[in-house]
Amino acid sequence: MTIVSLANDVKVAKVIQQVTQIATLPEVTAKIIQIVEDPKATARDLQNLIKHDVALSAKILKVVNSAFYGLPRQVSSVDRAIVLLGLSTVKNIAVATSMAKLFNGRELSKRFTSRQLWQHSLACGVFCKLLAQARKMDNVDDLFVGGLMHDLGLVVEKQVFSKELGEVIEKAWKEKTDLNTLEQETFEADHQAFGIALATKWKFPHLFQLTTGYHHQPLKASEQYHEITSLAHLADVLAMRKKVGFHMENTPIDAEAIKLLGLSDEQIQEVFDAFDEKYAAAEIVMN
C-alpha cells in the first residue's frame, strides 16, 4: 500500500526529479546501504569501503565513542567499531551523517528554519529510540534513523517550493489548520508522499520509507508495519510536545495507533522525562 494517491503520482514524480537535481545522496552512503542490504555482504566489505573516506571514518569513531552509545571503553579503529556495533548500526551512522547535510538553507519563516527542522527531526529520532527501548524492540538504531528522517518530505518541499512552504506553515499556525491538509491543497501532495518517494528513489531500507511515508497516518500502512509506523507517529507527537525546534501545535493524534503500541501512560511519561538527557547526547554527536 502506498500513501501517494494515483492522482498525484505524476506530480510527486516531477517534484522528486527536481529535488534529485538539487541534492543527491553521497555515493559512499548509497554504497554502504547497498552492502548492508546485501545478505551476502561481510564486515570486511564495509571496512574496505569506509577506510577510503576519512571524514566518514572520523564521524563513525566520534559517534561510537560518544555518550549516545555508552560503550565501556574507547574504540580506536573503524574495523573494531564495525565488529562491535554491526553492519546495520554503521549504516545508520552513515545515513544520519548524510541526512544532516540536507538540512541547510535560508529561513523560510520565523517558525521554520533548516536548523529548527533538524532539531525536530533529531528529537523524533531520539523519541523513536526511547520508545523502541521501552517496548524492548530489536531494531532500536534503525528506528532512531527512521525517526531522524521522518520529515524528509519537508526537505523536498523546502527545496522545490521554498516560498510557498513558508506561507503554508504560517497559514497553518494562524488558522490552526492541519499542515498536511494545507500541503495537499497547495502542492497536491503532503510531505509524507514526497518523503517516501525520495526515500524510495534513494533506495533507503524499507523501515526508513515507512517512517517518512506514514508518520501522520500510521494505520494507512500495511498491517504488518503498524508497529513501526505507530511508533514513529507517537515519537513525532512527543517531539512536537517538547517544542524542540520546528513544531506545529495542532498536529492530529491517532489514538488508535498509540493504543496499538501497548505502552502505559506511565511508560510514555518515563520516555518523555528521559528525553532531555538523551537528546543532549545525540545533539553533541550529530551536529
Order of alpha helices (4+ residues) and beta strands (2+ residues): alpha-alpha-alpha-alpha-alpha-alpha-alpha-alpha-alpha-alpha-alpha-alpha-alpha-alpha-alpha-alpha
